[in-house]
Amino acid sequence: MVAITYDIEIPSSIPAAKMYKAVVLDADALIPNSKIMPQAIKNVEVLEGDGGVGTVKLVHFGEGSQYKSVKHRVDAIDIENLTHSYSIVEGDALMGSLESITYHVKIVPTEDGGCISARTGAFIRPRATLRLMKRKSRKGEGVSDVQGHRGLSPCHPDA
């Protein structure tokens, strides 16, 4: 397997616990058909589970998205430490060439009473040669290019 990762940190004046509640615990109810991101997610269906680890959700994207739907699996959730991990395991966002996309989110309190939302994303591909992958950023403007697998990691020469 080949993993392509990225990290992003977004500072906010919102307290960490409130941010975690909004972006993790209440996101399925807050985001669809709301003023927050009406073009992003149309609705979320829970297919299996109770919202905890192992829960599988079917996320239907809004008309502004380039994707129709994905299956999203909760891999870890830690309310005390404000962390959440989940994977996209099925759907057109995998672009026919990815095995999965895994995200790890951590909300870190800051001294000023706000927080930093830290996210790591990992795009997982089979060992097959990675040619060129283009992915539009969530902001819809930028495009990130990733070259062939030889440049990804000198630690994995067989990848």
C-alpha positions, -999 to +999 in steps of 0.1 A: +000+000+000+010+036-006-002+064+017-003+100+007-008+122+037-015+158+045-018+179+077-037+210+082-043+232+113-070+258+115-071+282+145-104+294+159-117+316+186-144+290+195-136+270+227-122+235+220-151+216+237-177+236+217-158+231+184-155+193+191-192+191+198-201+209+166-176+192+142-177+157+156-206+150+179-234+171+162-220+174+127-245+150+111-274+172+123-257+206+119-242+204+085-268+189+061-293+215+047-280+242+071-266+276+067-232+263+077-224+244+045-256+238+025-237+229-007-215+203+010-237+176+025-273+169+017-279+142+044-264+115+065-279+081+071-266+058+098-264+023+083-249+005+113-240+014+149-249+040+174-225+068+165-195+052+183-166+032+170-177+009+141-206+031+131-211+032+093-228+062+077-238+069+042-231+106+034-249+121+004-232+152-008-250+184-019-253+198-054-222+219-050-200+188-046-182+169-073-191+136-055-225+119-049-219+098-018-195+079+004-196+053+032-179+067+063-168+044+091-160+058+126-126+043+136-120+060+170-137+087+191-123+101+223-145+128+238-121+134+267-091+141+245-112+157+217-101+133+190-119+115+162-108+092+135-129+080+105-124+064+071-141+068+038-144+031+027-167+033-003-180+058-028-171+080-057-147+102-036-123+072-038-121+080-075-119+044-085-082+041-075-081+046-037-086+019-012-097+043+015-092+078+029-086+081+066-089+112+087-077+119+122-091+151+138-078+166+171-092+198+186-065+214+208-074+242+233-053+274+231-043+297+259-066+325+246-097+302+251-100+292+214-087+261+197-068+247+168-085+221+147-058+198+135-065+173+108-044+146+092-057+129+060-043+098+045-052+086+010-045+049+008-038+032-025-029-004-034+008-010-042+001-003-079+021+025-094+007+059-086+007+081-117-007+115-111-036+122-088-054+155-087-077+163-059-096+195-055-092+210-021-123+214+001-122+251-005-128+243-042-100+264-055-067+246-051-056+214-068-029+193-053-007+171-075+011+140-063+037+125-085+046+088-090+052+066-060+089+066-062+091+101-048+066+094-020+088+077+005+124+065+003+116+043+032+093+022+010+112+015-022+089-014-031+057+007-028 
